[in-house]
């Protein structure tokens, strides 16, 4: 799945979770860049990502997520693993 497709789907998730359509994601986007992105929102994001992409995020992986780029790489790597 190309990164553009992941970005599009991830943008939809962020818009749904934050109830805002003005969030523009970049690889460098962090929780500090999005008003209201706290630990509870992170749980919502991860649950939506798991559901949308059919993956399971491990707590060890979750601890390593510092930006949207990290999340994109995790999704892409998990999808590759599922397809092997």
Phi and psi in radians as a Rosetta constraint file:
Dihedral C 1 N 2 CA 2 C 2 CIRCULARHARMONIC -1.101 0.35
Dihedral N 2 CA 2 C 2 N 3 CIRCULARHARMONIC 2.640 0.35
Dihedral C 2 N 3 CA 3 C 3 CIRCULARHARMONIC -0.976 0.35
Dihedral N 3 CA 3 C 3 N 4 CIRCULARHARMONIC -0.587 0.35
Dihedral C 3 N 4 CA 4 C 4 CIRCULARHARMONIC -1.075 0.35
Dihedral N 4 CA 4 C 4 N 5 CIRCULARHARMONIC -0.692 0.35
Dihedral C 4 N 5 CA 5 C 5 CIRCULARHARMONIC -1.177 0.35
Dihedral N 5 CA 5 C 5 N 6 CIRCULARHARMONIC -0.726 0.35
Dihedral C 5 N 6 CA 6 C 6 CIRCULARHARMONIC -1.105 0.35
Dihedral N 6 CA 6 C 6 N 7 CIRCULARHARMONIC -0.778 0.35
Dihedral C 6 N 7 CA 7 C 7 CIRCULARHARMONIC -1.034 0.35
Dihedral N 7 CA 7 C 7 N 8 CIRCULARHARMONIC -0.763 0.35
Dihedral C 7 N 8 CA 8 C 8 CIRCULARHARMONIC -1.068 0.35
Dihedral N 8 CA 8 C 8 N 9 CIRCULARHARMONIC -0.806 0.35
Dihedral C 8 N 9 CA 9 C 9 CIRCULARHARMONIC -1.205 0.35
Dihedral N 9 CA 9 C 9 N 10 CIRCULARHARMONIC -0.668 0.35
Dihedral C 9 N 10 CA 10 C 10 CIRCULARHARMONIC -1.169 0.35
Dihedral N 10 CA 10 C 10 N 11 CIRCULARHARMONIC -0.652 0.35
Dihedral C 10 N 11 CA 11 C 11 CIRCULARHARMONIC -1.059 0.35
Dihedral N 11 CA 11 C 11 N 12 CIRCULARHARMONIC -0.742 0.35
Dihedral C 11 N 12 CA 12 C 12 CIRCULARHARMONIC -1.051 0.35
Dihedral N 12 CA 12 C 12 N 13 CIRCULARHARMONIC -0.734 0.35
Dihedral C 12 N 13 CA 13 C 13 CIRCULARHARMONIC -1.072 0.35
Dihedral N 13 CA 13 C 13 N 14 CIRCULARHARMONIC -0.834 0.35
Dihedral C 13 N 14 CA 14 C 14 CIRCULARHARMONIC -1.092 0.35
Dihedral N 14 CA 14 C 14 N 15 CIRCULARHARMONIC -0.716 0.35
Dihedral C 14 N 15 CA 15 C 15 CIRCULARHARMONIC -1.100 0.35
Dihedral N 15 CA 15 C 15 N 16 CIRCULARHARMONIC -0.691 0.35
Dihedral C 15 N 16 CA 16 C 16 CIRCULARHARMONIC -1.214 0.35
Dihedral N 16 CA 16 C 16 N 17 CIRCULARHARMONIC -0.789 0.35
Dihedral C 16 N 17 CA 17 C 17 CIRCULARHARMONIC -1.150 0.35
Dihedral N 17 CA 17 C 17 N 18 CIRCULARHARMONIC -0.727 0.35
Dihedral C 17 N 18 CA 18 C 18 CIRCULARHARMONIC -1.672 0.35
Dihedral N 18 CA 18 C 18 N 19 CIRCULARHARMONIC -0.055 0.35
Dihedral C 18 N 19 CA 19 C 19 CIRCULARHARMONIC 0.939 0.35
Dihedral N 19 CA 19 C 19 N 20 CIRCULARHARMONIC 0.734 0.35
Dihedral C 19 N 20 CA 20 C 20 CIRCULARHARMONIC -2.473 0.35
Dihedral N 20 CA 20 C 20 N 21 CIRCULARHARMONIC 2.407 0.35
Dihedral C 20 N 21 CA 21 C 21 CIRCULARHARMONIC -1.751 0.35
Dihedral N 21 CA 21 C 21 N 22 CIRCULARHARMONIC 0.025 0.35
Dihedral C 21 N 22 CA 22 C 22 CIRCULARHARMONIC -1.680 0.35
Dihedral N 22 CA 22 C 22 N 23 CIRCULARHARMONIC 0.094 0.35
Dihedral C 22 N 23 CA 23 C 23 CIRCULARHARMONIC -1.419 0.35
Dihedral N 23 CA 23 C 23 N 24 CIRCULARHARMONIC 2.157 0.35
Dihedral C 23 N 24 CA 24 C 24 CIRCULARHARMONIC -1.988 0.35
Dihedral N 24 CA 24 C 24 N 25 CIRCULARHARMONIC 2.044 0.35
Dihedral C 24 N 25 CA 25 C 25 CIRCULARHARMONIC -1.520 0.35
Dihedral N 25 CA 25 C 25 N 26 CIRCULARHARMONIC 2.452 0.35
Dihedral C 25 N 26 CA 26 C 26 CIRCULARHARMONIC -2.286 0.35
Dihedral N 26 CA 26 C 26 N 27 CIRCULARHARMONIC 2.904 0.35
Dihedral C 26 N 27 CA 27 C 27 CIRCULARHARMONIC -1.030 0.35
Dihedral N 27 CA 27 C 27 N 28 CIRCULARHARMONIC -0.462 0.35
Dihedral C 27 N 28 CA 28 C 28 CIRCULARHARMONIC -1.536 0.35
Dihedral N 28 CA 28 C 28 N 29 CIRCULARHARMONIC -0.124 0.35
Dihedral C 28 N 29 CA 29 C 29 CIRCULARHARMONIC -1.057 0.35
Dihedral N 29 CA 29 C 29 N 30 CIRCULARHARMONIC 2.277 0.35
Dihedral C 29 N 30 CA 30 C 30 CIRCULARHARMONIC -2.189 0.35
Dihedral N 30 CA 30 C 30 N 31 CIRCULARHARMONIC 3.060 0.35
Dihedral C 30 N 31 CA 31 C 31 CIRCULARHARMONIC -1.035 0.35
Dihedral N 31 CA 31 C 31 N 32 CIRCULARHARMONIC -0.530 0.35
Dihedral C 31 N 32 CA 32 C 32 CIRCULARHARMONIC -1.178 0.35
Dihedral N 32 CA 32 C 32 N 33 CIRCULARHARMONIC -0.364 0.35
Dihedral C 32 N 33 CA 33 C 33 CIRCULARHARMONIC -1.524 0.35
Dihedral N 33 CA 33 C 33 N 34 CIRCULARHARMONIC -0.253 0.35
Dihedral C 33 N 34 CA 34 C 34 CIRCULARHARMONIC -2.086 0.35
Dihedral N 34 CA 34 C 34 N 35 CIRCULARHARMONIC 2.014 0.35
Dihedral C 34 N 35 CA 35 C 35 CIRCULARHARMONIC -1.032 0.35
Dihedral N 35 CA 35 C 35 N 36 CIRCULARHARMONIC 2.265 0.35
Dihedral C 35 N 36 CA 36 C 36 CIRCULARHARMONIC 1.586 0.35
Dihedral N 36 CA 36 C 36 N 37 CIRCULARHARMONIC -0.037 0.35
Dihedral C 36 N 37 CA 37 C 37 CIRCULARHARMONIC -1.415 0.35
Dihedral N 37 CA 37 C 37 N 38 CIRCULARHARMONIC 1.685 0.35
Dihedral C 37 N 38 CA 38 C 38 CIRCULARHARMONIC -2.080 0.35
Dihedral N 38 CA 38 C 38 N 39 CIRCULARHARMONIC -2.973 0.35
Dihedral C 38 N 39 CA 39 C 39 CIRCULARHARMONIC -1.125 0.35
Dihedral N 39 CA 39 C 39 N 40 CIRCULARHARMONIC -0.568 0.35
Dihedral C 39 N 40 CA 40 C 40 CIRCULARHARMONIC -1.203 0.35
Dihedral N 40 CA 40 C 40 N 41 CIRCULARHARMONIC -0.721 0.35
Dihedral C 40 N 41 CA 41 C 41 CIRCULARHARMONIC -1.148 0.35
Dihedral N 41 CA 41 C 41 N 42 CIRCULARHARMONIC -0.622 0.35
Dihedral C 41 N 42 CA 42 C 42 CIRCULARHARMONIC -1.075 0.35
Dihedral N 42 CA 42 C 42 N 43 CIRCULARHARMONIC -0.701 0.35
Dihedral C 42 N 43 CA 43 C 43 CIRCULARHARMONIC -1.079 0.35
Dihedral N 43 CA 43 C 43 N 44 CIRCULARHARMONIC -0.762 0.35
Dihedral C 43 N 44 CA 44 C 44 CIRCULARHARMONIC -1.076 0.35
Dihedral N 44 CA 44 C 44 N 45 CIRCULARHARMONIC -0.747 0.35
Dihedral C 44 N 45 CA 45 C 45 CIRCULARHARMONIC -1.076 0.35
Dihedral N 45 CA 45 C 45 N 46 CIRCULARHARMONIC -0.850 0.35
Dihedral C 45 N 46 CA 46 C 46 CIRCULARHARMONIC -1.093 0.35
Dihedral N 46 CA 46 C 46 N 47 CIRCULARHARMONIC -0.749 0.35
Dihedral C 46 N 47 CA 47 C 47 CIRCULARHARMONIC -1.095 0.35
Dihedral N 47 CA 47 C 47 N 48 CIRCULARHARMONIC -0.718 0.35
Dihedral C 47 N 48 CA 48 C 48 CIRCULARHARMONIC -1.178 0.35
Dihedral N 48 CA 48 C 48 N 49 CIRCULARHARMONIC -0.692 0.35
Dihedral C 48 N 49 CA 49 C 49 CIRCULARHARMONIC -1.091 0.35
Dihedral N 49 CA 49 C 49 N 50 CIRCULARHARMONIC -0.803 0.35
Dihedral C 49 N 50 CA 50 C 50 CIRCULARHARMONIC -1.044 0.35
Dihedral N 50 CA 50 C 50 N 51 CIRCULARHARMONIC -0.761 0.35
Dihedral C 50 N 51 CA 51 C 51 CIRCULARHARMONIC -1.180 0.35
Dihedral N 51 CA 51 C 51 N 52 CIRCULARHARMONIC -0.822 0.35
Dihedral C 51 N 52 CA 52 C 52 CIRCULARHARMONIC -1.167 0.35
Dihedral N 52 CA 52 C 52 N 53 CIRCULARHARMONIC -0.721 0.35
Dihedral C 52 N 53 CA 53 C 53 CIRCULARHARMONIC -1.753 0.35
Dihedral N 53 CA 53 C 53 N 54 CIRCULARHARMONIC -0.059 0.35
Dihedral C 53 N 54 CA 54 C 54 CIRCULARHARMONIC 1.154 0.35
Dihedral N 54 CA 54 C 54 N 55 CIRCULARHARMONIC 0.657 0.35
Dihedral C 54 N 55 CA 55 C 55 CIRCULARHARMONIC -2.133 0.35
Dihedral N 55 CA 55 C 55 N 56 CIRCULARHARMONIC 2.976 0.35
Dihedral C 55 N 56 CA 56 C 56 CIRCULARHARMONIC -2.189 0.35
Dihedral N 56 CA 56 C 56 N 57 CIRCULARHARMONIC 2.127 0.35
Dihedral C 56 N 57 CA 57 C 57 CIRCULARHARMONIC -1.598 0.35
Dihedral N 57 CA 57 C 57 N 58 CIRCULARHARMONIC 2.117 0.35
Dihedral C 57 N 58 CA 58 C 58 CIRCULARHARMONIC -1.400 0.35
Dihedral N 58 CA 58 C 58 N 59 CIRCULARHARMONIC 2.665 0.35
Dihedral C 58 N 59 CA 59 C 59 CIRCULARHARMONIC -1.046 0.35
Dihedral N 59 CA 59 C 59 N 60 CIRCULARHARMONIC -0.607 0.35
Dihedral C 59 N 60 CA 60 C 60 CIRCULARHARMONIC -1.082 0.35
Dihedral N 60 CA 60 C 60 N 61 CIRCULARHARMONIC -0.708 0.35
Dihedral C 60 N 61 CA 61 C 61 CIRCULARHARMONIC -1.209 0.35
Dihedral N 61 CA 61 C 61 N 62 CIRCULARHARMONIC -0.691 0.35
Dihedral C 61 N 62 CA 62 C 62 CIRCULARHARMONIC -1.055 0.35
Dihedral N 62 CA 62 C 62 N 63 CIRCULARHARMONIC -0.691 0.35
Dihedral C 62 N 63 CA 63 C 63 CIRCULARHARMONIC -1.121 0.35
Dihedral N 63 CA 63 C 63 N 64 CIRCULARHARMONIC -0.389 0.35
Dihedral C 63 N 64 CA 64 C 64 CIRCULARHARMONIC -1.617 0.35
Dihedral N 64 CA 64 C 64 N 65 CIRCULARHARMONIC -0.074 0.35
Dihedral C 64 N 65 CA 65 C 65 CIRCULARHARMONIC -1.409 0.35
Dihedral N 65 CA 65 C 65 N 66 CIRCULARHARMONIC 2.008 0.35
Dihedral C 65 N 66 CA 66 C 66 CIRCULARHARMONIC -2.042 0.35
Dihedral N 66 CA 66 C 66 N 67 CIRCULARHARMONIC -0.268 0.35
Dihedral C 66 N 67 CA 67 C 67 CIRCULARHARMONIC -2.652 0.35
Dihedral N 67 CA 67 C 67 N 68 CIRCULARHARMONIC 2.973 0.35
Dihedral C 67 N 68 CA 68 C 68 CIRCULARHARMONIC -1.098 0.35
Dihedral N 68 CA 68 C 68 N 69 CIRCULARHARMONIC -0.616 0.35
Dihedral C 68 N 69 CA 69 C 69 CIRCULARHARMONIC -1.036 0.35
Dihedral N 69 CA 69 C 69 N 70 CIRCULARHARMONIC -0.698 0.35
Dihedral C 69 N 70 CA 70 C 70 CIRCULARHARMONIC -1.096 0.35
Dihedral N 70 CA 70 C 70 N 71 CIRCULARHARMONIC -0.720 0.35
Dihedral C 70 N 71 CA 71 C 71 CIRCULARHARMONIC -1.150 0.35
Dihedral N 71 CA 71 C 71 N 72 CIRCULARHARMONIC -0.714 0.35
Dihedral C 71 N 72 CA 72 C 72 CIRCULARHARMONIC -1.048 0.35
Dihedral N 72 CA 72 C 72 N 73 CIRCULARHARMONIC -0.818 0.35
Dihedral C 72 N 73 CA 73 C 73 CIRCULARHARMONIC -1.100 0.35
Dihedral N 73 CA 73 C 73 N 74 CIRCULARHARMONIC -0.686 0.35
Dihedral C 73 N 74 CA 74 C 74 CIRCULARHARMONIC -1.107 0.35
Dihedral N 74 CA 74 C 74 N 75 CIRCULARHARMONIC -0.789 0.35
Dihedral C 74 N 75 CA 75 C 75 CIRCULARHARMONIC -1.085 0.35
Dihedral N 75 CA 75 C 75 N 76 CIRCULARHARMONIC -0.836 0.35
Dihedral C 75 N 76 CA 76 C 76 CIRCULARHARMONIC -1.064 0.35
Dihedral N 76 CA 76 C 76 N 77 CIRCULARHARMONIC -0.776 0.35
Dihedral C 76 N 77 CA 77 C 77 CIRCULARHARMONIC -1.157 0.35
Dihedral N 77 CA 77 C 77 N 78 CIRCULARHARMONIC -0.700 0.35
Dihedral C 77 N 78 CA 78 C 78 CIRCULARHARMONIC -1.150 0.35
Dihedral N 78 CA 78 C 78 N 79 CIRCULARHARMONIC -0.675 0.35
Dihedral C 78 N 79 CA 79 C 79 CIRCULARHARMONIC -1.155 0.35
Dihedral N 79 CA 79 C 79 N 80 CIRCULARHARMONIC -0.676 0.35
Dihedral C 79 N 80 CA 80 C 80 CIRCULARHARMONIC -1.116 0.35
Dihedral N 80 CA 80 C 80 N 81 CIRCULARHARMONIC -0.736 0.35
Dihedral C 80 N 81 CA 81 C 81 CIRCULARHARMONIC -1.079 0.35
Dihedral N 81 CA 81 C 81 N 82 CIRCULARHARMONIC -0.707 0.35
Dihedral C 81 N 82 CA 82 C 82 CIRCULARHARMONIC -1.152 0.35
Dihedral N 82 CA 82 C 82 N 83 CIRCULARHARMONIC -0.548 0.35
Dihedral C 82 N 83 CA 83 C 83 CIRCULARHARMONIC -1.491 0.35
Dihedral N 83 CA 83 C 83 N 84 CIRCULARHARMONIC -0.136 0.35
